Amino acid sequence: MKTDTGLEASVRVQRGALTLAVDFAAGPDQVVVVLGPNGAGKTTLLRVLAGLLAVDSGRVVLDGEVLDDPATGSFVPAERRAIGMLFQDYLLFPFLSARDNVAFGLRSQGIRKANARRRAEEWLARVGLADRAGAKPHELSGGQAQRVALARALVSEPRLLLLDEPLAALDAGARAEIRRELRRHLDAARGTRVLVTHDPVDAAVLGHRLVVLEEGRIVQEGSHRDVSAHPRSRYVADLVGVNLYRGQARRGVVRLAGGGELTVASSEATGEVFATVHPRAVAIHLAPPEGSPRNRWQGRVTDVDTLGDRVRVRIDGPVSVIAEVTPTAAGELGLGPGREVWAAVKATDVVVYPA
């Protein structure tokens, strides 16, 4: 008898210039979000888990059942795997109604038409589309089509649910509402759930655990709070909006790999470390700052970007840094490309952790 032990995958795949080499696990009690830039290997990993692409070496095991293991010649094709798949463009059959799109997978499993359509209607009701069961895909909004695709993925109660950028096709107005709705359905779903995205908001709202993939390798994993608090790559630091540095710590000073140094509040950190500075902790001055900042250096503004009620300012100097100020402050300082300024950061605002 199979038990819900979740997914274990050791994947080695060569696809063109990409070498995907990851050891990946997902428990049945979590929504695991795979996050990464374009070309990182996220969709390739989903294709392997779905059975659309075989591993070159390694193995994929779901709830104790071996799905792919070239060493023993084991391979379960996609149509025989107990999976549900939600694609970013939904891939609904244009000539079928919402009801029959949801029922399609059940029918392909040999379930009688009447039973398949009844279960499809039950799931359409669960996602709030009971009154749209007879509608064709072209008659549905983007959010409604997404719900139909989700119902189709869940109707067979898969042991593994795979979601590839499920909100990417939605406009900004529908995205927040559907994101909350999707979270509710993912929390209620049984089985292992793996979602791929490049959107940090989707990752934060939908996932219990994050796996960050870059250039075919896992560079970081953990809860959203842990990943955000201790980024270990430039990509992750940019996602969470902090300045990230790496260097050697000794006696309260971090000597940075790219040159320059940061003074930190604690003298206990030693050896190779990461250091982060939140942009809002960076003060900008037109003259050498007075007072308590332990870190101060002169630099030149290279970029100024307005994001809502904040202005992000990139300053190149002995230590390059991004600062965030209010639009009023940016105007008073006359910030623009080429402007000579001083940046200052208190030692207590530098967060240090082992590399």
Backbone torsions as a table, in degrees:
resi	resn	phi	psi	omega
1	MET	NA	129.1	-178.9
2	LYS	-74.2	144.6	176.1
3	THR	-118.6	155.7	-178.4
4	ASP	-81.4	77.2	-179.6
5	THR	-93.5	-7.6	177.7
6	GLY	91.8	-163.6	-172.0
7	LEU	-111.0	135.1	171.9
8	GLU	-130.8	126.3	-177.4
9	ALA	-139.4	127.9	170.3
10	SER	-114.7	105.1	-166.4
11	VAL	-114.0	125.9	171.7
12	ARG	-129.8	112.5	-176.9
13	VAL	-140.6	135.6	173.6
14	GLN	-107.1	120.5	178.6
15	ARG	-130.4	97.4	-176.5
16	GLY	61.4	-125.1	-179.3
17	ALA	-82.1	-10.0	-177.4
18	LEU	-90.5	128.3	169.5
19	THR	-109.9	111.4	178.5
20	LEU	-94.1	118.1	-179.6
21	ALA	-138.6	94.5	-176.4
22	VAL	-135.6	147.8	168.9
23	ASP	-111.4	115.0	-165.2
24	PHE	-130.3	136.3	177.6
25	ALA	-138.1	148.1	178.1
26	ALA	-145.7	123.2	-179.6
27	GLY	-84.9	160.4	-178.2
28	PRO	-72.7	-9.4	-178.3
29	ASP	-102.3	11.5	-176.5
30	GLN	-133.2	151.5	163.9
31	VAL	-98.8	112.4	-178.9
32	VAL	-97.7	124.3	-179.7
33	VAL	-103.8	124.7	174.7
34	VAL	-97.0	118.1	-172.0
35	LEU	-118.8	141.8	177.7
36	GLY	174.3	164.3	179.5
37	PRO	-71.1	169.3	175.8
38	ASN	-59.0	137.6	179.1
39	GLY	83.5	6.3	-177.7
40	ALA	-76.7	-20.3	-178.4
41	GLY	110.9	11.0	-176.3
42	LYS	-63.2	-51.9	-178.4
43	THR	-68.0	-34.1	176.2
44	THR	-60.6	-42.0	177.3
45	LEU	-61.5	-43.6	178.2
46	LEU	-62.3	-40.4	-179.9
47	ARG	-63.3	-37.0	176.7
48	VAL	-65.3	-46.7	-178.4
49	LEU	-64.7	-34.0	-178.9
50	ALA	-77.3	-16.2	-176.9
51	GLY	89.9	12.7	177.6
52	LEU	-86.7	-11.1	179.2
53	LEU	-147.3	128.2	-179.5
54	ALA	-84.9	149.3	176.5
55	VAL	-75.2	149.7	172.8
56	ASP	-75.3	-38.0	174.2
57	SER	-154.1	163.0	-175.7
58	GLY	104.9	-160.5	179.3
59	ARG	-160.3	156.2	176.7
60	VAL	-125.0	124.7	-177.7
61	VAL	-128.4	129.2	178.8
62	LEU	-122.8	120.0	179.6
63	ASP	49.6	40.8	177.5
64	GLY	85.4	-7.3	179.9
65	GLU	-97.2	126.9	178.7
66	VAL	-76.4	120.0	179.4
67	LEU	-97.7	-28.0	-177.4
68	ASP	-154.9	122.7	177.1
69	ASP	-158.2	92.7	-177.3
70	PRO	-61.6	-23.0	179.9
71	ALA	-65.4	-30.2	179.6
72	THR	-109.5	0.6	-179.0
73	GLY	77.0	16.2	-178.7
74	SER	-87.0	130.7	173.7
75	PHE	-157.7	119.2	176.6
76	VAL	-98.6	117.9	-178.4
77	PRO	-66.1	161.6	-173.6
78	ALA	-54.0	-42.5	-174.8
79	GLU	-69.5	-13.9	179.1
80	ARG	-105.1	1.8	178.0
81	ARG	-89.2	143.2	-179.0
82	ALA	-83.5	66.0	-176.1
83	ILE	-122.5	155.4	167.9
84	GLY	-120.0	141.2	-175.9
85	MET	-129.0	128.6	175.7
86	LEU	-116.9	111.6	-178.3
87	PHE	-86.8	158.6	-177.4
88	GLN	-67.6	-27.0	177.3
89	ASP	-103.8	12.1	170.5
90	TYR	70.4	-36.6	176.6
91	LEU	53.3	45.1	173.5
92	LEU	-74.5	145.1	176.9
93	PHE	-73.3	119.1	-173.1
94	PRO	-65.8	-23.7	-175.4
95	PHE	-93.6	-1.5	179.7
96	LEU	-107.4	149.6	174.3
97	SER	-69.9	167.9	175.7
98	ALA	-56.3	-42.9	179.7
99	ARG	-59.1	-47.4	-175.9
100	ASP	-76.2	-26.0	172.6
101	ASN	-64.1	-43.9	179.9
102	VAL	-68.0	-36.3	-177.3
103	ALA	-77.9	-13.6	-171.5
104	PHE	-57.0	-47.8	-178.4
105	GLY	-62.4	-38.4	178.4
106	LEU	-65.6	-40.5	179.3
107	ARG	-63.7	-38.2	-179.6
108	SER	-68.7	-17.1	175.6
109	GLN	-89.3	2.0	177.3
110	GLY	92.4	8.7	178.9
111	ILE	-76.5	137.6	-177.1
112	ARG	-59.8	149.6	-173.8
113	LYS	-56.3	-45.7	-177.0
114	ALA	-63.2	-43.2	179.5
115	ASN	-67.8	-41.2	179.7
116	ALA	-62.8	-42.9	-178.6
117	ARG	-69.8	-34.4	178.1
118	ARG	-64.7	-45.6	179.1
119	ARG	-66.0	-35.5	177.1
120	ALA	-62.7	-42.8	179.9
121	GLU	-65.9	-35.0	176.8
122	GLU	-62.6	-41.8	-179.3
123	TRP	-72.7	-35.8	176.0
124	LEU	-62.7	-36.1	176.2
125	ALA	-66.0	-38.3	179.9
126	ARG	-63.3	-33.6	-179.3
127	VAL	-96.5	14.1	173.4
128	GLY	78.3	25.4	-177.6
129	LEU	-124.2	31.3	-179.9
130	ALA	-59.0	-33.4	-177.1
131	ASP	-85.5	0.3	-179.3
132	ARG	-116.2	16.6	-175.9
133	ALA	-59.0	-33.6	-177.6
134	GLY	-89.8	-1.0	-176.0
135	ALA	-78.2	144.5	174.4
136	LYS	-84.3	158.9	-177.3
137	PRO	-52.7	-38.0	-177.9
138	HIS	-69.8	-12.5	178.5
139	GLU	-94.2	0.8	-177.3
140	LEU	-104.7	149.3	171.5
141	SER	-74.4	170.1	178.6
142	GLY	-59.5	-41.5	179.1
143	GLY	-66.5	-38.1	178.6
144	GLN	-67.6	-40.6	178.4
145	ALA	-62.8	-38.1	178.0
146	GLN	-63.2	-39.2	179.4
147	ARG	-67.8	-39.0	177.0
148	VAL	-62.1	-44.8	-179.9
149	ALA	-63.7	-37.5	177.9
150	LEU	-66.7	-43.3	177.9
151	ALA	-60.5	-40.6	178.9
152	ARG	-63.6	-37.6	-179.1
153	ALA	-71.3	-29.2	-174.4
154	LEU	-97.2	-17.5	-170.6
155	VAL	-60.5	-30.9	-178.3
156	SER	-87.9	7.0	-178.7
157	GLU	49.0	62.0	-175.4
158	PRO	-68.1	150.8	174.4
159	ARG	-76.9	-19.8	177.6
160	LEU	-136.8	121.3	177.6
161	LEU	-109.6	123.3	-179.0
162	LEU	-114.6	130.6	-178.6
163	LEU	-127.7	120.0	-176.7
164	ASP	-106.2	103.5	-179.9
165	GLU	46.1	57.9	-170.2
166	PRO	-67.0	-15.6	-178.0
167	LEU	-110.4	2.9	-173.1
168	ALA	-64.3	-30.4	-175.2
169	ALA	-85.5	-1.5	-176.7
170	LEU	-91.4	148.5	174.3
171	ASP	-76.8	167.1	-173.8
172	ALA	-60.7	-33.8	-178.3
173	GLY	-64.9	-38.6	-177.4
174	ALA	-87.6	-20.4	-169.4
175	ARG	-62.3	-46.5	-176.3
176	ALA	-63.6	-43.4	-179.4
177	GLU	-65.4	-46.2	-178.2
178	ILE	-68.2	-32.7	177.7
179	ARG	-61.2	-45.3	178.6
180	ARG	-63.7	-39.9	180.0
181	GLU	-66.5	-42.0	179.8
182	LEU	-63.4	-39.3	178.3
183	ARG	-59.2	-43.0	-179.4
184	ARG	-61.9	-43.7	-179.0
185	HIS	-69.9	-36.8	178.9
186	LEU	-66.7	-39.1	178.6
187	ASP	-64.6	-32.5	-177.3
188	ALA	-85.7	-18.4	-175.6
189	ALA	-70.1	148.0	174.8
190	ARG	-92.1	159.7	177.0
191	GLY	90.3	-178.4	-178.0
192	THR	-84.2	137.5	-177.2
193	ARG	-126.7	124.6	-179.7
194	VAL	-126.7	124.4	-177.2
195	LEU	-122.1	134.3	177.8
196	VAL	-106.2	135.4	176.8
197	THR	-157.8	164.3	168.9
198	HIS	-116.9	5.7	-176.3
199	ASP	-96.3	118.5	-177.4
200	PRO	-66.4	-27.3	178.1
201	VAL	-69.9	-44.6	175.8
202	ASP	-57.6	-43.7	-178.8
203	ALA	-62.0	-42.8	-177.3
204	ALA	-68.6	-40.1	-175.1
205	VAL	-80.4	-38.4	-170.2
206	LEU	-94.7	-23.0	-170.0
207	GLY	-101.5	147.0	169.0
208	HIS	-90.9	-32.9	-179.8
209	ARG	-138.3	139.2	179.5
210	LEU	-106.5	140.2	171.8
211	VAL	-124.0	117.4	-177.5
212	VAL	-98.0	123.0	-176.1
213	LEU	-113.8	129.0	176.1
214	GLU	-139.2	128.7	177.6
215	GLU	51.3	41.0	175.5
216	GLY	79.5	7.6	-178.8
217	ARG	-127.7	148.5	172.4
218	ILE	-81.6	120.7	-178.6
219	VAL	-102.0	-17.9	-179.1
220	GLN	-167.2	147.6	173.8
221	GLU	-153.6	154.8	-179.2
222	GLY	151.2	-169.5	177.5
223	SER	-69.0	162.4	178.8
224	HIS	-59.5	-39.9	-179.6
225	ARG	-63.2	-44.7	-178.3
226	ASP	-65.9	-44.0	-179.0
227	VAL	-64.9	-41.5	-179.1
228	SER	-67.5	-38.0	-177.0
229	ALA	-74.9	-27.1	-175.4
230	HIS	-134.9	64.7	179.0
231	PRO	-61.0	144.4	-176.6
232	ARG	-122.9	13.7	175.1
233	SER	-153.9	159.7	178.7
234	ARG	-60.6	-38.3	179.6
235	TYR	-59.4	-47.8	-179.0
236	VAL	-65.9	-41.0	179.3
237	ALA	-61.1	-41.1	178.2
238	ASP	-65.6	-37.7	179.4
239	LEU	-62.0	-44.0	-176.4
240	VAL	-90.7	-4.6	171.0
241	GLY	79.9	37.5	178.1
242	VAL	-124.9	159.6	172.1
243	ASN	-81.8	131.2	-178.6
244	LEU	-120.2	133.4	177.9
245	TYR	-131.8	159.5	176.6
246	ARG	-135.6	139.7	-179.8
247	GLY	-175.0	-168.5	-178.8
248	GLN	-104.4	125.4	-178.4
249	ALA	-99.6	137.3	175.7
250	ARG	-160.6	124.3	175.7
251	ARG	53.1	46.5	173.6
252	GLY	80.7	9.0	178.4
253	VAL	-128.4	133.2	175.1
254	VAL	-107.0	114.4	177.1
255	ARG	-88.5	116.5	-170.0
256	LEU	-78.7	146.0	-178.5
257	ALA	-61.1	-33.2	-178.5
258	GLY	-90.9	8.6	-177.2
259	GLY	102.6	155.7	-177.5
260	GLY	84.3	177.8	-179.8
261	GLU	-152.7	160.1	177.3
262	LEU	-126.1	133.7	171.7
263	THR	-89.3	133.5	-177.0
264	VAL	-119.1	162.4	-175.1
265	ALA	-72.7	-30.9	-176.3
266	SER	-102.2	137.0	176.5
267	SER	-96.7	4.9	-175.7
268	GLU	-80.7	-27.5	-178.9
269	ALA	-68.1	132.2	178.1
270	THR	-138.8	156.6	177.2
271	GLY	80.7	-160.3	-176.9
272	GLU	-71.6	126.5	-176.5
273	VAL	-139.8	160.5	163.4
274	PHE	-99.4	150.4	174.0
275	ALA	-135.0	135.0	178.4
276	THR	-122.6	149.5	176.7
277	VAL	-136.7	124.0	177.8
278	HIS	-72.8	137.2	-179.3
279	PRO	-55.1	-29.9	-179.3
280	ARG	-74.8	-11.3	177.1
281	ALA	-88.8	-1.9	-179.1
282	VAL	-94.7	118.2	176.9
283	ALA	-94.1	142.5	-179.9
284	ILE	-114.4	133.1	-179.8
285	HIS	-131.6	155.6	176.2
286	LEU	-91.4	-14.0	178.3
287	ALA	-134.1	163.1	178.8
288	PRO	-52.0	125.3	-174.9
289	PRO	-71.5	145.5	174.7
290	GLU	-98.9	169.3	175.4
291	GLY	100.8	-147.1	-165.5
292	SER	-96.0	-10.7	-175.6
293	PRO	-57.0	127.6	179.8
294	ARG	-82.5	-22.0	-180.0
295	ASN	-112.8	120.2	178.0
296	ARG	-150.8	138.1	-179.9
297	TRP	-157.3	154.9	179.8
298	GLN	-92.4	143.1	179.7
299	GLY	-154.5	-177.3	-178.2
300	ARG	-123.4	132.8	177.4
301	VAL	-68.8	129.4	177.9
302	THR	-110.5	-31.2	-178.6
303	ASP	-144.2	145.3	175.2
304	VAL	-135.1	120.0	-178.1
305	ASP	-128.2	130.5	176.9
306	THR	-92.9	124.0	179.7
307	LEU	-126.9	96.2	-179.0
308	GLY	65.0	-122.8	-177.6
309	ASP	-95.2	14.7	179.1
310	ARG	-128.9	154.3	175.0
311	VAL	-118.9	122.9	178.7
312	ARG	-94.9	127.7	-174.8
313	VAL	-121.6	122.2	177.1
314	ARG	-95.6	128.9	-178.0
315	ILE	-122.4	122.1	176.0
316	ASP	-96.7	134.6	180.0
317	GLY	-171.6	-159.0	177.0
318	PRO	-54.2	-35.3	170.9
319	VAL	-127.9	110.3	179.2
320	SER	-72.6	141.8	-172.6
321	VAL	-152.3	152.0	171.2
322	ILE	-108.5	129.9	178.2
323	ALA	-114.8	154.9	173.8
324	GLU	-121.4	128.4	177.5
325	VAL	-134.4	171.0	176.9
326	THR	-78.8	158.0	175.7
327	PRO	-57.4	-35.6	178.5
328	THR	-62.5	-46.2	179.3
329	ALA	-64.0	-40.1	179.1
330	ALA	-61.0	-40.7	178.7
331	GLY	-67.9	-42.5	-179.0
332	GLU	-65.2	-34.2	179.8
333	LEU	-84.2	-10.2	-178.5
334	GLY	64.7	39.0	-174.7
335	LEU	-71.6	130.9	177.4
336	GLY	-168.6	163.7	179.8
337	PRO	-52.5	131.7	179.4
338	GLY	96.0	-12.4	-177.8
339	ARG	-69.9	129.5	176.0
340	GLU	-82.4	127.8	-178.8
341	VAL	-140.7	171.8	170.5
342	TRP	-114.3	135.7	175.0
343	ALA	-107.8	142.5	-179.5
344	ALA	-138.2	138.4	179.6
345	VAL	-138.4	129.4	176.2
346	LYS	-70.4	146.0	179.0
347	ALA	-59.4	-33.5	-179.0
348	THR	-70.9	-13.7	179.2
349	ASP	-94.6	3.8	176.0
350	VAL	-98.6	119.5	-179.9
351	VAL	-97.2	126.9	-176.0
352	VAL	-121.0	138.3	176.8
353	TYR	-151.9	157.2	-175.0
354	PRO	-61.1	142.1	178.1
355	ALA	-81.6	NA	NA
